[in-house]
Amino acid sequence: MSSFKLTIITPEGTAFENEVESLVAPGSQGFFGILAHHAPMVANLKLGTLTLTQGGQAKYFVIGNGVLEVSDNEVSILAGQAHLAHSFEEAQETTKTTEEVF
């Protein structure tokens, strides 16, 4: 399967930088997906679970509000936070807990 470079940057530094096959992001207007060679775009992100596929395995990040840009088969995410979760359920629970704080 084709891949693209994904970089996730937070105020603390680079949270992730590697090749991935796909991602599903929590956009401000709902979730959307990105595959390799996606058309250029910019989207606002909201607090939620970012799901990516790397080497055929799903990984989950809890990300804060931010911006996603697709350009030249690369995706860059600038977010207020990005924390790797061990499972989808953990990511969902962390998102709920974080929403309650704000």
C-alpha positions, 0 to 999 in steps of 0.5 A: 500500500502507498504511504505518505509522511506524517509529522505531528508537532505540538508546543513541546516538540515533534510528537510523531514523524514517520511514514503512514498508510492512512489517517482519520482526523477529528476535523472541526466539521467532522472526521475525515480521512487521508490516503497517499497522494491526497489533494492539497488541503488545509483543515481545522482540527478539534480535540479528539482521536487521530487514528493512523495506520502504520505497517498495517497496524492502527495507532491512536493519538489524542490530539488537541485543537490545531491545523492539518495541511496536506501538500506533496504527499506529506501531512503536517499537523500542528496541534495544542497536544498529541498523546499516544494512546495504547488503544482506541478505548483509551484515546476515547476516554482521554478525550472525554476527560480532557473535554471535561477540563475545558 
